[in-house]
Amino acid sequence: DLVPVAMVARGANIFVVHPSVKAGSMPALIDYARANPGKIRYCSAGIGSNAHLNGALLAHRYGIDIQHVPYKGGGAGVVDLISGQIEMCISGTPTGAPYVKAGALRALAVTSAARTPLMPEVPTMAEAGIPDFVQGPLFGVMAPAGTPADILARLAREIVALTRQPAFRNRLAEIGAEIVEPLTGEAFGSYLRAEVQRAREMAALAGLKDE
């Protein structure tokens, strides 16, 4: 139904814990979870959300038992985390950043390839000792199938030009998005197919069926 035009940015998640959790880093969190199976409950924006799948991937890779608690949106889970009703959230960076800066939550790592300008002091997953864990939503443009090739090419050129503008780049940074070298046309399509396959694999780890 849709054809890829251009990908312009990636979002990121942040692993945040309640201050009572005795873990100041991702390796310490994994050690704590191993010593306390089932006692770490983590929130996400819902079943099958990016955050849910991130938690499932972490649990599978390190053999830990952490309990997923789905919410109807990321903000509600963060509120419960602040009040101590759960122990951890995997939230979008714009949602978690204000509470980390206020000292209400402790940030362990972000899932982007580079540190986010929203919280430059927080390490990436790779820097925190968790390799190959670049995760997060994609920002891109699609068009209806059957759109003429010359129009797709024009759209791609205009979008790439837009990504070079400082105002656009600054706005993306404000919402915690990571600027990427734009992928257009079939290059974007190939990237999307690989991401879909990766999401399916994580969904299987989470026990979700591909309907």
Salt bridges, closest charged atoms under 4 A:
ASP31 OD1 - ARG34 NH1 3.88
GLU87 OE2 - ARG41 NH2 2.61
GLU127 OE1 - ARG115 NE 2.81
GLU158 OE2 - ARG154 NE 2.88
GLU174 OE1 - ARG171 NH1 3.07
GLU181 OE2 - ARG164 NH2 3.23
GLU186 OE2 - ARG193 NH2 2.22
GLU195 OE1 - ARG10 NH2 3.27
GLU195 OE2 - ARG198 NH2 3.21
ASP210 OD2 - ARG200 NE 2.77
